[in-house]
């Protein structure tokens, strides 16, 4: 998905959000993998691992970005906030 052949929606999402980091025990493992793939992984919006989620509000604006290590409870809370 990354690179010159990325679809426009993907480009928009990654260019208009930031990487907040991985959390929890799984995050420790993913940090090492991400660093090997992209030495500047902390400073760009590229998706680092599968299952990154984006929450889009009713107006089509990006409301939140959740990395795969984020708890689904936090995702649920944010969805409920914007309903």
N, C-alpha and C positions, 0 to 999 in steps of 0.2 A: 504494500500500500504506500509506503514512503517512496519518494522519488518523483521523477518527471512525469510518470504515467499515473500518478495518483488522481482519483476522481475529484471533481471540484468540491463536493461536499466535504470530503475528507480533508482537503487542503484548507477549506474555510474553518473547520473545527480545530485543526491542529495549529493553524496560524493565529487563531483568536482565543486560545486558551493557553494556560501554562501548566507545566508538570509540577504537581504539588509534592511529589515524592511517594514512595511506597511506605506502608505501615505494617506493623505486626511482624510475627516470626517469618512469614513468607516474604515479607518485604526485604529482610536481610539477604535472602538468597537472590531475589530479583535485582537488588542493587548491584551485586557482583556481575550478574549476567548483563544488565543494562550498561554498566561501565565498560565491559569488554566490547560491546557492540557499538558504543558511542561514547567516547571519552567526555564529551560535553553534554551528556544526557540530562543533567540537572537544569540546563539553561535553554532548552528548546521545547516546543510543544509537541514534538513527535510522539506518537503512541509507542510506548516501550514494550508492552506485552499485550497479549490478547485480552479481551473482555474489558477494555477501558470503556466506560459508559459516559454518554453525554445526555444531559437533561435540557430539553428545549421547551421554552414557555409558549403560551398561546400566541404570542406575537412573532414567533420564529426566532427569538433571541436565545443565545446560549445562557442557560440559567446556572449550570454547574457541570463540572467534569469530575468523574470518579475513576480513580485507578483501580485495577482489579483486586487490590488488597483492601479496599475500603469495604466496611461492613454494609450489608444490604439494609440494615437498620438505619444507617445514615442516609442511604439513598432514599429509603421510604420517607424519612422525616423531611427531606428536602422536597420530594414530590408533593407531600401534603402541604408544605408551606406555600407552594406556588399555585395550588388548586384554587 
